Amino acid sequence: MKVQVMKDEMVALEVGVVDGDTYVVVACHDYDHLKTLPQVVSYNGIRCGRTGWNSDRNVAYYRSGVHIVTKA
């Protein structure tokens, strides 16, 4: 049996909607780990920008209601 590693995918610990914006919570062990996480993720076609992290809960937060820009 073979296992395929999905490099560009993460597991969402929590997903929800607040004030019409989708939010996604992912694991984040420490600040060094935070720096390796992507700035933008897509959940069911909804783009969410990284908005912060909580070192006590070891999680990072993404939200759809932020301004996301594309490199020109």
N, CA, C and O atoms as a Tripos MOL2 file, in Angstrom:
@<TRIPOS>MOLECULE
protein
  288   287    72     0     0
PROTEIN
NO_CHARGES

@<TRIPOS>ATOM
      1 N           0.8380   -1.1690    0.0000 N.3       1 MET1
      2 CA          0.0000    0.0000    0.0000 C.3       1 MET1
      3 C           0.8910    1.2440    0.0000 C.2       1 MET1
      4 O           1.8600    1.3230    0.7560 O.2       1 MET1
      5 N           0.5570    2.2080   -0.8490 N.am      2 LYS2
      6 CA          1.3180    3.4520   -0.9270 C.3       2 LYS2
      7 C           0.5010    4.5980   -0.3630 C.2       2 LYS2
      8 O          -0.7250    4.6290   -0.4700 O.2       2 LYS2
      9 N           1.2110    5.5350    0.2380 N.am      3 VAL3
     10 CA          0.5910    6.7490    0.7550 C.3       3 VAL3
     11 C           1.0810    7.9160   -0.0760 C.2       3 VAL3
     12 O           2.2830    8.0700   -0.2900 O.2       3 VAL3
     13 N           0.1630    8.7320   -0.5410 N.am      4 GLN4
     14 CA          0.5260    9.9020   -1.3270 C.3       4 GLN4
     15 C           0.5290   11.1320   -0.4270 C.2       4 GLN4
     16 O          -0.4570   11.4110    0.2560 O.2       4 GLN4
     17 N           1.6280   11.8600   -0.4300 N.am      5 VAL5
     18 CA          1.7520   13.0760    0.3670 C.3       5 VAL5
     19 C           1.2490   14.2570   -0.4510 C.2       5 VAL5
     20 O           1.6540   14.4490   -1.5980 O.2       5 VAL5
     21 N           0.3660   15.0420    0.1460 N.am      6 MET6
     22 CA         -0.1910   16.2140   -0.5210 C.3       6 MET6
     23 C           0.5360   17.4420    0.0170 C.2       6 MET6
     24 O           0.2150   17.9310    1.1010 O.2       6 MET6
     25 N           1.5110   17.9400   -0.7350 N.am      7 LYS7
     26 CA          2.3660   19.0270   -0.2590 C.3       7 LYS7
     27 C           1.6290   20.3420   -0.0730 C.2       7 LYS7
     28 O           1.9100   21.0790    0.8730 O.2       7 LYS7
     29 N           0.7040   20.6440   -0.9470 N.am      8 ASP8
     30 CA          0.0780   21.9630   -0.9320 C.3       8 ASP8
     31 C          -1.2920   21.9650   -0.2670 C.2       8 ASP8
     32 O          -2.1350   22.8030   -0.5860 O.2       8 ASP8
     33 N          -1.5220   21.0280    0.6600 N.am      9 GLU9
     34 CA         -2.8040   20.9750    1.3390 C.3       9 GLU9
     35 C          -2.5920   20.9180    2.8430 C.2       9 GLU9
     36 O          -1.5830   20.4000    3.3210 O.2       9 GLU9
     37 N          -3.5650   21.4630    3.5880 N.am     10 MET10
     38 CA         -3.5000   21.4710    5.0450 C.3      10 MET10
     39 C          -4.8240   20.9590    5.5840 C.2      10 MET10
     40 O          -5.8260   20.9150    4.8700 O.2      10 MET10
     41 N          -4.8150   20.5770    6.8380 N.am     11 VAL11
     42 CA         -6.0360   20.1570    7.5130 C.3      11 VAL11
     43 C          -6.5920   21.3390    8.2980 C.2      11 VAL11
     44 O          -5.8760   21.9590    9.0850 O.2      11 VAL11
     45 N          -7.8490   21.6450    8.0860 N.am     12 ALA12
     46 CA         -8.5130   22.7050    8.8390 C.3      12 ALA12
     47 C          -8.9930   22.1330   10.1690 C.2      12 ALA12
     48 O          -9.7100   21.1330   10.2030 O.2      12 ALA12
     49 N          -8.5910   22.7740   11.2580 N.am     13 LEU13
     50 CA         -9.0610   22.3470   12.5710 C.3      13 LEU13
     51 C         -10.4720   22.8410   12.8360 C.2      13 LEU13
     52 O         -11.2390   22.2230   13.5740 O.2      13 LEU13
     53 N         -10.7980   23.9680   12.2160 N.am     14 GLU14
     54 CA        -12.1070   24.5870   12.4280 C.3      14 GLU14
     55 C         -12.4310   25.4580   11.2210 C.2      14 GLU14
     56 O         -11.5500   26.1290   10.6820 O.2      14 GLU14
     57 N         -13.6740   25.4510   10.8010 N.am     15 VAL15
     58 CA        -14.1490   26.3030    9.7060 C.3      15 VAL15
     59 C         -15.5160   26.8280   10.1160 C.2      15 VAL15
     60 O         -16.3250   26.0930   10.6830 O.2      15 VAL15
     61 N         -15.7710   28.0910    9.8300 N.am     16 GLY16
     62 CA        -17.0710   28.6510   10.1710 C.3      16 GLY16
     63 C         -17.3300   29.9370    9.4290 C.2      16 GLY16
     64 O         -16.5440   30.3580    8.5810 O.2      16 GLY16
     65 N         -18.4540   30.5570    9.7640 N.am     17 VAL17
     66 CA        -18.8270   31.8380    9.1660 C.3      17 VAL17
     67 C         -19.1680   32.8040   10.2950 C.2      17 VAL17
     68 O         -19.9730   32.4930   11.1730 O.2      17 VAL17
     69 N         -18.5440   33.9820   10.2590 N.am     18 VAL18
     70 CA        -18.8020   35.0470   11.2300 C.3      18 VAL18
     71 C         -19.0580   36.3320   10.4500 C.2      18 VAL18
     72 O         -18.2330   36.7380    9.6320 O.2      18 VAL18
     73 N         -20.1820   36.9640   10.6960 N.am     19 ASP19
     74 CA        -20.5290   38.2190   10.0180 C.3      19 ASP19
     75 C         -20.4150   38.0980    8.4990 C.2      19 ASP19
     76 O         -20.0110   39.0530    7.8350 O.2      19 ASP19
     77 N         -20.7630   36.9480    7.9450 N.am     20 GLY20
     78 CA        -20.7210   36.7270    6.5060 C.3      20 GLY20
     79 C         -19.3610   36.3580    5.9450 C.2      20 GLY20
     80 O         -19.2520   36.0640    4.7550 O.2      20 GLY20
     81 N         -18.3180   36.3630    6.7680 N.am     21 ASP21
     82 CA        -16.9730   35.9880    6.3230 C.3      21 ASP21
     83 C         -16.6650   34.5580    6.7540 C.2      21 ASP21
     84 O         -16.9810   34.1510    7.8720 O.2      21 ASP21
     85 N         -16.0470   33.8060    5.8560 N.am     22 THR22
     86 CA        -15.5950   32.4580    6.1970 C.3      22 THR22
     87 C         -14.2720   32.5580    6.9240 C.2      22 THR22
     88 O         -13.4050   33.3420    6.5390 O.2      22 THR22
     89 N         -14.1090   31.7640    7.9800 N.am     23 TYR23
     90 CA        -12.8160   31.7030    8.6530 C.3      23 TYR23
     91 C         -12.3430   30.2610    8.7020 C.2      23 TYR23
     92 O         -13.1430   29.3270    8.7610 O.2      23 TYR23
     93 N         -11.0290   30.0980    8.6770 N.am     24 VAL24
     94 CA        -10.3950   28.7860    8.7200 C.3      24 VAL24
     95 C          -9.3040   28.8420    9.7820 C.2      24 VAL24
     96 O          -8.5320   29.7990    9.8390 O.2      24 VAL24
     97 N          -9.2450   27.8190   10.6160 N.am     25 VAL25
     98 CA         -8.2270   27.7220   11.6620 C.3      25 VAL25
     99 C          -7.3690   26.4980   11.3660 C.2      25 VAL25
    100 O          -7.8970   25.4060   11.1580 O.2      25 VAL25
    101 N          -6.0310   26.6760   11.3470 N.am     26 VAL26
    102 CA         -5.1010   25.5720   11.0920 C.3      26 VAL26
    103 C          -4.0610   25.5070   12.2110 C.2      26 VAL26
    104 O          -3.8660   26.4760   12.9450 O.2      26 VAL26
    105 N          -3.4030   24.3650   12.3310 N.am     27 ALA27
    106 CA         -2.3610   24.1910   13.3430 C.3      27 ALA27
    107 C          -1.1650   25.0810   13.0390 C.2      27 ALA27
    108 O          -0.7830   25.2620   11.8830 O.2      27 ALA27
    109 N          -0.5820   25.6320   14.0970 N.am     28 CYS28
    110 CA          0.6110   26.4690   13.9790 C.3      28 CYS28
    111 C           1.3980   26.3230   15.2820 C.2      28 CYS28
    112 O           1.0100   26.8770   16.3110 O.2      28 CYS28
    113 N           2.4920   25.5850   15.2350 N.am     29 HIS29
    114 CA          3.2110   25.1970   16.4450 C.3      29 HIS29
    115 C           3.9640   26.3380   17.1240 C.2      29 HIS29
    116 O           4.0190   26.4070   18.3520 O.2      29 HIS29
    117 N           4.5430   27.2320   16.3240 N.am     30 ASP30
    118 CA          5.3020   28.3480   16.8800 C.3      30 ASP30
    119 C           5.5140   29.3940   15.7910 C.2      30 ASP30
    120 O           5.0340   29.2350   14.6690 O.2      30 ASP30
    121 N           6.2270   30.4550   16.1220 N.am     31 TYR31
    122 CA          6.4160   31.5500   15.1730 C.3      31 TYR31
    123 C           7.1560   31.0940   13.9150 C.2      31 TYR31
    124 O           6.8310   31.5350   12.8130 O.2      31 TYR31
    125 N           8.1480   30.2160   14.0700 N.am     32 ASP32
    126 CA          8.8710   29.7170   12.8960 C.3      32 ASP32
    127 C           7.9310   28.9520   11.9670 C.2      32 ASP32
    128 O           8.0420   29.0560   10.7450 O.2      32 ASP32
    129 N           7.0130   28.1890   12.5410 N.am     33 HIS33
    130 CA          6.0230   27.4680   11.7390 C.3      33 HIS33
    131 C           5.0870   28.4610   11.0470 C.2      33 HIS33
    132 O           4.7310   28.2660    9.8850 O.2      33 HIS33
    133 N           4.6880   29.5180   11.7490 N.am     34 LEU34
    134 CA          3.8160   30.5380   11.1710 C.3      34 LEU34
    135 C           4.4310   31.1300    9.9060 C.2      34 LEU34
    136 O           3.7300   31.3510    8.9190 O.2      34 LEU34
    137 N           5.7300   31.3850    9.9310 N.am     35 LYS35
    138 CA          6.4050   31.9840    8.7770 C.3      35 LYS35
    139 C           6.3840   31.0680    7.5570 C.2      35 LYS35
    140 O           6.5330   31.5490    6.4330 O.2      35 LYS35
    141 N           6.2020   29.7530    7.7480 N.am     36 THR36
    142 CA          6.1650   28.8210    6.6220 C.3      36 THR36
    143 C           4.7660   28.6200    6.0650 C.2      36 THR36
    144 O           4.6100   28.0560    4.9820 O.2      36 THR36
    145 N           3.7420   29.0720    6.7880 N.am     37 LEU37
    146 CA          2.3660   28.9090    6.3230 C.3      37 LEU37
    147 C           2.0710   29.8910    5.1940 C.2      37 LEU37
    148 O           2.6390   30.9820    5.1620 O.2      37 LEU37
    149 N           1.1940   29.5170    4.2710 N.am     38 PRO38
    150 CA          0.8740   30.4280    3.1620 C.3      38 PRO38
    151 C           0.1030   31.6540    3.6410 C.2      38 PRO38
    152 O          -0.6090   31.6000    4.6430 O.2      38 PRO38
    153 N           0.2520   32.7500    2.9200 N.am     39 GLN39
    154 CA         -0.4740   33.9830    3.2260 C.3      39 GLN39
    155 C          -1.9540   33.8640    2.8660 C.2      39 GLN39
    156 O          -2.8050   34.4840    3.5030 O.2      39 GLN39
    157 N          -2.2560   33.0620    1.8400 N.am     40 VAL40
    158 CA         -3.6280   32.9040    1.3570 C.3      40 VAL40
    159 C          -3.9150   31.4160    1.1690 C.2      40 VAL40
    160 O          -3.0900   30.6790    0.6300 O.2      40 VAL40
    161 N          -5.0950   30.9830    1.6190 N.am     41 VAL41
    162 CA         -5.5620   29.6220    1.3770 C.3      41 VAL41
    163 C          -6.9320   29.7000    0.7120 C.2      41 VAL41
    164 O          -7.6020   30.7310    0.7660 O.2      41 VAL41
    165 N          -7.3330   28.6110    0.0910 N.am     42 SER42
    166 CA         -8.6480   28.5350   -0.5320 C.3      42 SER42
    167 C          -9.4190   27.4030    0.1280 C.2      42 SER42
    168 O          -8.9180   26.2850    0.2400 O.2      42 SER42
    169 N         -10.6370   27.6950    0.5630 N.am     43 TYR43
    170 CA        -11.4950   26.6790    1.1700 C.3      43 TYR43
    171 C         -12.8020   26.6450    0.3850 C.2      43 TYR43
    172 O         -13.5670   27.6090    0.3950 O.2      43 TYR43
    173 N         -13.0490   25.5290   -0.2930 N.am     44 ASN44
    174 CA        -14.2490   25.3940   -1.1420 C.3      44 ASN44
    175 C         -14.3890   26.5600   -2.1110 C.2      44 ASN44
    176 O         -15.4920   27.0590   -2.3360 O.2      44 ASN44
    177 N         -13.2690   26.9940   -2.6810 N.am     45 GLY45
    178 CA        -13.2760   28.0710   -3.6590 C.3      45 GLY45
    179 C         -13.2820   29.4690   -3.0650 C.2      45 GLY45
    180 O         -13.2780   30.4500   -3.8070 O.2      45 GLY45
    181 N         -13.2910   29.5820   -1.7360 N.am     46 ILE46
    182 CA        -13.2860   30.8850   -1.0680 C.3      46 ILE46
    183 C         -11.8620   31.1880   -0.6190 C.2      46 ILE46
    184 O         -11.2740   30.4370    0.1590 O.2      46 ILE46
    185 N         -11.3140   32.2940   -1.1150 N.am     47 ARG47
    186 CA         -9.9430   32.6620   -0.7390 C.3      47 ARG47
    187 C          -9.9430   33.3710    0.6060 C.2      47 ARG47
    188 O         -10.7200   34.2980    0.8360 O.2      47 ARG47
    189 N          -9.0650   32.9250    1.4860 N.am     48 CYS48
    190 CA         -8.9630   33.4960    2.8300 C.3      48 CYS48
    191 C          -7.5220   33.9090    3.0820 C.2      48 CYS48
    192 O          -6.5960   33.1430    2.8150 O.2      48 CYS48
    193 N          -7.3330   35.1190    3.5950 N.am     49 GLY49
    194 CA         -6.0050   35.6270    3.9140 C.3      49 GLY49
    195 C          -5.6690   35.3720    5.3710 C.2      49 GLY49
    196 O          -6.5430   35.3860    6.2370 O.2      49 GLY49
    197 N          -4.3880   35.1380    5.6290 N.am     50 ARG50
    198 CA         -3.9470   34.9050    7.0120 C.3      50 ARG50
    199 C          -4.0800   36.1940    7.8140 C.2      50 ARG50
    200 O          -3.5910   37.2470    7.4050 O.2      50 ARG50
    201 N          -4.7400   36.0980    8.9460 N.am     51 THR51
    202 CA         -5.0030   37.2950    9.7480 C.3      51 THR51
    203 C          -4.3230   37.2710   11.1020 C.2      51 THR51
    204 O          -4.3210   38.2880   11.7950 O.2      51 THR51
    205 N          -3.7490   36.1590   11.5020 N.am     52 GLY52
    206 CA         -3.0690   36.1270   12.7890 C.3      52 GLY52
    207 C          -2.8340   34.7190   13.2950 C.2      52 GLY52
    208 O          -3.0890   33.7280   12.6100 O.2      52 GLY52
    209 N          -2.3390   34.6690   14.5230 N.am     53 TRP53
    210 CA         -2.1000   33.3720   15.1510 C.3      53 TRP53
    211 C          -2.2310   33.5060   16.6570 C.2      53 TRP53
    212 O          -2.1630   34.6070   17.2040 O.2      53 TRP53
    213 N          -2.4180   32.3790   17.3180 N.am     54 ASN54
    214 CA         -2.5520   32.3440   18.7640 C.3      54 ASN54
    215 C          -1.5360   31.3430   19.2960 C.2      54 ASN54
    216 O          -1.7070   30.1350   19.1310 O.2      54 ASN54
    217 N          -0.4790   31.8390   19.9320 N.am     55 SER55
    218 CA          0.5860   30.9520   20.4070 C.3      55 SER55
    219 C           0.1400   30.1090   21.5950 C.2      55 SER55
    220 O           0.7350   29.0640   21.8590 O.2      55 SER55
    221 N          -0.8850   30.5320   22.3120 N.am     56 ASP56
    222 CA         -1.3980   29.7270   23.4260 C.3      56 ASP56
    223 C          -2.1890   28.5180   22.9260 C.2      56 ASP56
    224 O          -2.1160   27.4380   23.5120 O.2      56 ASP56
    225 N          -2.9480   28.7050   21.8340 N.am     57 ARG57
    226 CA         -3.7460   27.6060   21.2640 C.3      57 ARG57
    227 C          -2.9960   26.8560   20.1590 C.2      57 ARG57
    228 O          -3.4510   25.8040   19.7100 O.2      57 ARG57
    229 N          -1.8420   27.3950   19.7150 N.am     58 ASN58
    230 CA         -1.0580   26.8040   18.6200 C.3      58 ASN58
    231 C          -1.8680   26.7120   17.3280 C.2      58 ASN58
    232 O          -1.9270   25.6590   16.6930 O.2      58 ASN58
    233 N          -2.4880   27.8250   16.9490 N.am     59 VAL59
    234 CA         -3.2770   27.8790   15.7230 C.3      59 VAL59
    235 C          -3.0060   29.1780   14.9740 C.2      59 VAL59
    236 O          -2.5740   30.1740   15.5540 O.2      59 VAL59
    237 N          -3.2750   29.1400   13.6580 N.am     60 ALA60
    238 CA         -3.2300   30.3320   12.8150 C.3      60 ALA60
    239 C          -4.6230   30.5310   12.2300 C.2      60 ALA60
    240 O          -5.3680   29.5710   12.0330 O.2      60 ALA60
    241 N          -4.9660   31.7880   11.9560 N.am     61 TYR61
    242 CA         -6.3020   32.1350   11.4880 C.3      61 TYR61
    243 C          -6.2660   32.6980   10.0770 C.2      61 TYR61
    244 O          -5.3690   33.4630    9.7220 O.2      61 TYR61
    245 N          -7.2460   32.3120    9.2800 N.am     62 TYR62
    246 CA         -7.4620   32.8450    7.9390 C.3      62 TYR62
    247 C          -8.9010   33.3270    7.8710 C.2      62 TYR62
    248 O          -9.7860   32.7520    8.5050 O.2      62 TYR62
    249 N          -9.1390   34.4040    7.0860 N.am     63 ARG63
    250 CA        -10.4860   34.9590    6.9860 C.3      63 ARG63
    251 C         -10.7250   35.4720    5.5600 C.2      63 ARG63
    252 O          -9.8110   35.9800    4.9120 O.2      63 ARG63
    253 N         -11.9570   35.3300    5.0890 N.am     64 SER64
    254 CA        -12.2640   35.7180    3.7100 C.3      64 SER64
    255 C         -12.4920   37.2160    3.5460 C.2      64 SER64
    256 O         -12.4070   37.7120    2.4230 O.2      64 SER64
    257 N         -12.7720   37.9460    4.5960 N.am     65 GLY65
    258 CA        -13.1130   39.3600    4.4850 C.3      65 GLY65
    259 C         -11.9300   40.2970    4.4620 C.2      65 GLY65
    260 O         -12.0790   41.4750    4.7850 O.2      65 GLY65
    261 N         -10.7570   39.8140    4.0900 N.am     66 VAL66
    262 CA         -9.5680   40.6690    4.0450 C.3      66 VAL66
    263 C          -9.2280   40.9930    2.5950 C.2      66 VAL66
    264 O          -9.6510   40.2860    1.6800 O.2      66 VAL66
    265 N          -8.4680   42.0570    2.3900 N.am     67 HIS67
    266 CA         -8.0610   42.4520    1.0300 C.3      67 HIS67
    267 C          -6.8710   41.5920    0.6140 C.2      67 HIS67
    268 O          -5.8260   41.5970    1.2650 O.2      67 HIS67
    269 N          -7.0460   40.8640   -0.4650 N.am     68 ILE68
    270 CA         -5.9740   40.0120   -0.9980 C.3      68 ILE68
    271 C          -5.5130   40.6240   -2.3170 C.2      68 ILE68
    272 O          -6.3220   40.8780   -3.2100 O.2      68 ILE68
    273 N          -4.2210   40.8560   -2.4310 N.am     69 VAL69
    274 CA         -3.6750   41.4560   -3.6580 C.3      69 VAL69
    275 C          -2.8390   40.4070   -4.3920 C.2      69 VAL69
    276 O          -2.3430   39.4530   -3.7930 O.2      69 VAL69
    277 N          -2.6990   40.6060   -5.6830 N.am     70 THR70
    278 CA         -1.9070   39.7240   -6.5290 C.3      70 THR70
    279 C          -0.6730   40.4510   -6.9970 C.2      70 THR70
    280 O          -0.7370   41.6140   -7.3960 O.2      70 THR70
    281 N           0.4580   39.7600   -6.9480 N.am     71 LYS71
    282 CA          1.7120   40.3520   -7.4050 C.3      71 LYS71
    283 C           1.6170   40.6930   -8.8870 C.2      71 LYS71
    284 O           1.2040   39.8570   -9.6910 O.2      71 LYS71
    285 N           1.9950   41.9080   -9.2500 N.am     72 ALA72
    286 CA          1.8870   42.3600  -10.6440 C.3      72 ALA72
    287 C           3.1240   41.9900  -11.4390 C.2      72 ALA72
    288 O           3.2070   42.2920  -12.6290 O.2      72 ALA72
@<TRIPOS>BOND
     1     1     2 1
     2     2     3 1
     3     3     4 2
     4     3     5 am
     5     5     6 1
     6     6     7 1
     7     7     8 2
     8     7     9 am
     9     9    10 1
    10    10    11 1
    11    11    12 2
    12    11    13 am
    13    13    14 1
    14    14    15 1
    15    15    16 2
    16    15    17 am
    17    17    18 1
    18    18    19 1
    19    19    20 2
    20    19    21 am
    21    21    22 1
    22    22    23 1
    23    23    24 2
    24    23    25 am
    25    25    26 1
    26    26    27 1
    27    27    28 2
    28    27    29 am
    29    29    30 1
    30    30    31 1
    31    31    32 2
    32    31    33 am
    33    33    34 1
    34    34    35 1
    35    35    36 2
    36    35    37 am
    37    37    38 1
    38    38    39 1
    39    39    40 2
    40    39    41 am
    41    41    42 1
    42    42    43 1
    43    43    44 2
    44    43    45 am
    45    45    46 1
    46    46    47 1
    47    47    48 2
    48    47    49 am
    49    49    50 1
    50    50    51 1
    51    51    52 2
    52    51    53 am
    53    53    54 1
    54    54    55 1
    55    55    56 2
    56    55    57 am
    57    57    58 1
    58    58    59 1
    59    59    60 2
    60    59    61 am
    61    61    62 1
    62    62    63 1
    63    63    64 2
    64    63    65 am
    65    65    66 1
    66    66    67 1
    67    67    68 2
    68    67    69 am
    69    69    70 1
    70    70    71 1
    71    71    72 2
    72    71    73 am
    73    73    74 1
    74    74    75 1
    75    75    76 2
    76    75    77 am
    77    77    78 1
    78    78    79 1
    79    79    80 2
    80    79    81 am
    81    81    82 1
    82    82    83 1
    83    83    84 2
    84    83    85 am
    85    85    86 1
    86    86    87 1
    87    87    88 2
    88    87    89 am
    89    89    90 1
    90    90    91 1
    91    91    92 2
    92    91    93 am
    93    93    94 1
    94    94    95 1
    95    95    96 2
    96    95    97 am
    97    97    98 1
    98    98    99 1
    99    99   100 2
   100    99   101 am
   101   101   102 1
   102   102   103 1
   103   103   104 2
   104   103   105 am
   105   105   106 1
   106   106   107 1
   107   107   108 2
   108   107   109 am
   109   109   110 1
   110   110   111 1
   111   111   112 2
   112   111   113 am
   113   113   114 1
   114   114   115 1
   115   115   116 2
   116   115   117 am
   117   117   118 1
   118   118   119 1
   119   119   120 2
   120   119   121 am
   121   121   122 1
   122   122   123 1
   123   123   124 2
   124   123   125 am
   125   125   126 1
   126   126   127 1
   127   127   128 2
   128   127   129 am
   129   129   130 1
   130   130   131 1
   131   131   132 2
   132   131   133 am
   133   133   134 1
   134   134   135 1
   135   135   136 2
   136   135   137 am
   137   137   138 1
   138   138   139 1
   139   139   140 2
   140   139   141 am
   141   141   142 1
   142   142   143 1
   143   143   144 2
   144   143   145 am
   145   145   146 1
   146   146   147 1
   147   147   148 2
   148   147   149 am
   149   149   150 1
   150   150   151 1
   151   151   152 2
   152   151   153 am
   153   153   154 1
   154   154   155 1
   155   155   156 2
   156   155   157 am
   157   157   158 1
   158   158   159 1
   159   159   160 2
   160   159   161 am
   161   161   162 1
   162   162   163 1
   163   163   164 2
   164   163   165 am
   165   165   166 1
   166   166   167 1
   167   167   168 2
   168   167   169 am
   169   169   170 1
   170   170   171 1
   171   171   172 2
   172   171   173 am
   173   173   174 1
   174   174   175 1
   175   175   176 2
   176   175   177 am
   177   177   178 1
   178   178   179 1
   179   179   180 2
   180   179   181 am
   181   181   182 1
   182   182   183 1
   183   183   184 2
   184   183   185 am
   185   185   186 1
   186   186   187 1
   187   187   188 2
   188   187   189 am
   189   189   190 1
   190   190   191 1
   191   191   192 2
   192   191   193 am
   193   193   194 1
   194   194   195 1
   195   195   196 2
   196   195   197 am
   197   197   198 1
   198   198   199 1
   199   199   200 2
   200   199   201 am
   201   201   202 1
   202   202   203 1
   203   203   204 2
   204   203   205 am
   205   205   206 1
   206   206   207 1
   207   207   208 2
   208   207   209 am
   209   209   210 1
   210   210   211 1
   211   211   212 2
   212   211   213 am
   213   213   214 1
   214   214   215 1
   215   215   216 2
   216   215   217 am
   217   217   218 1
   218   218   219 1
   219   219   220 2
   220   219   221 am
   221   221   222 1
   222   222   223 1
   223   223   224 2
   224   223   225 am
   225   225   226 1
   226   226   227 1
   227   227   228 2
   228   227   229 am
   229   229   230 1
   230   230   231 1
   231   231   232 2
   232   231   233 am
   233   233   234 1
   234   234   235 1
   235   235   236 2
   236   235   237 am
   237   237   238 1
   238   238   239 1
   239   239   240 2
   240   239   241 am
   241   241   242 1
   242   242   243 1
   243   243   244 2
   244   243   245 am
   245   245   246 1
   246   246   247 1
   247   247   248 2
   248   247   249 am
   249   249   250 1
   250   250   251 1
   251   251   252 2
   252   251   253 am
   253   253   254 1
   254   254   255 1
   255   255   256 2
   256   255   257 am
   257   257   258 1
   258   258   259 1
   259   259   260 2
   260   259   261 am
   261   261   262 1
   262   262   263 1
   263   263   264 2
   264   263   265 am
   265   265   266 1
   266   266   267 1
   267   267   268 2
   268   267   269 am
   269   269   270 1
   270   270   271 1
   271   271   272 2
   272   271   273 am
   273   273   274 1
   274   274   275 1
   275   275   276 2
   276   275   277 am
   277   277   278 1
   278   278   279 1
   279   279   280 2
   280   279   281 am
   281   281   282 1
   282   282   283 1
   283   283   284 2
   284   283   285 am
   285   285   286 1
   286   286   287 1
   287   287   288 2
@<TRIPOS>SUBSTRUCTURE
     1 MET1         2 RESIDUE 1 A MET
     2 LYS2         6 RESIDUE 1 A LYS
     3 VAL3        10 RESIDUE 1 A VAL
     4 GLN4        14 RESIDUE 1 A GLN
     5 VAL5        18 RESIDUE 1 A VAL
     6 MET6        22 RESIDUE 1 A MET
     7 LYS7        26 RESIDUE 1 A LYS
     8 ASP8        30 RESIDUE 1 A ASP
     9 GLU9        34 RESIDUE 1 A GLU
    10 MET10       38 RESIDUE 1 A MET
    11 VAL11       42 RESIDUE 1 A VAL
    12 ALA12       46 RESIDUE 1 A ALA
    13 LEU13       50 RESIDUE 1 A LEU
    14 GLU14       54 RESIDUE 1 A GLU
    15 VAL15       58 RESIDUE 1 A VAL
    16 GLY16       62 RESIDUE 1 A GLY
    17 VAL17       66 RESIDUE 1 A VAL
    18 VAL18       70 RESIDUE 1 A VAL
    19 ASP19       74 RESIDUE 1 A ASP
    20 GLY20       78 RESIDUE 1 A GLY
    21 ASP21       82 RESIDUE 1 A ASP
    22 THR22       86 RESIDUE 1 A THR
    23 TYR23       90 RESIDUE 1 A TYR
    24 VAL24       94 RESIDUE 1 A VAL
    25 VAL25       98 RESIDUE 1 A VAL
    26 VAL26      102 RESIDUE 1 A VAL
    27 ALA27      106 RESIDUE 1 A ALA
    28 CYS28      110 RESIDUE 1 A CYS
    29 HIS29      114 RESIDUE 1 A HIS
    30 ASP30      118 RESIDUE 1 A ASP
    31 TYR31      122 RESIDUE 1 A TYR
    32 ASP32      126 RESIDUE 1 A ASP
    33 HIS33      130 RESIDUE 1 A HIS
    34 LEU34      134 RESIDUE 1 A LEU
    35 LYS35      138 RESIDUE 1 A LYS
    36 THR36      142 RESIDUE 1 A THR
    37 LEU37      146 RESIDUE 1 A LEU
    38 PRO38      150 RESIDUE 1 A PRO
    39 GLN39      154 RESIDUE 1 A GLN
    40 VAL40      158 RESIDUE 1 A VAL
    41 VAL41      162 RESIDUE 1 A VAL
    42 SER42      166 RESIDUE 1 A SER
    43 TYR43      170 RESIDUE 1 A TYR
    44 ASN44      174 RESIDUE 1 A ASN
    45 GLY45      178 RESIDUE 1 A GLY
    46 ILE46      182 RESIDUE 1 A ILE
    47 ARG47      186 RESIDUE 1 A ARG
    48 CYS48      190 RESIDUE 1 A CYS
    49 GLY49      194 RESIDUE 1 A GLY
    50 ARG50      198 RESIDUE 1 A ARG
    51 THR51      202 RESIDUE 1 A THR
    52 GLY52      206 RESIDUE 1 A GLY
    53 TRP53      210 RESIDUE 1 A TRP
    54 ASN54      214 RESIDUE 1 A ASN
    55 SER55      218 RESIDUE 1 A SER
    56 ASP56      222 RESIDUE 1 A ASP
    57 ARG57      226 RESIDUE 1 A ARG
    58 ASN58      230 RESIDUE 1 A ASN
    59 VAL59      234 RESIDUE 1 A VAL
    60 ALA60      238 RESIDUE 1 A ALA
    61 TYR61      242 RESIDUE 1 A TYR
    62 TYR62      246 RESIDUE 1 A TYR
    63 ARG63      250 RESIDUE 1 A ARG
    64 SER64      254 RESIDUE 1 A SER
    65 GLY65      258 RESIDUE 1 A GLY
    66 VAL66      262 RESIDUE 1 A VAL
    67 HIS67      266 RESIDUE 1 A HIS
    68 ILE68      270 RESIDUE 1 A ILE
    69 VAL69      274 RESIDUE 1 A VAL
    70 THR70      278 RESIDUE 1 A THR
    71 LYS71      282 RESIDUE 1 A LYS
    72 ALA72      286 RESIDUE 1 A ALA
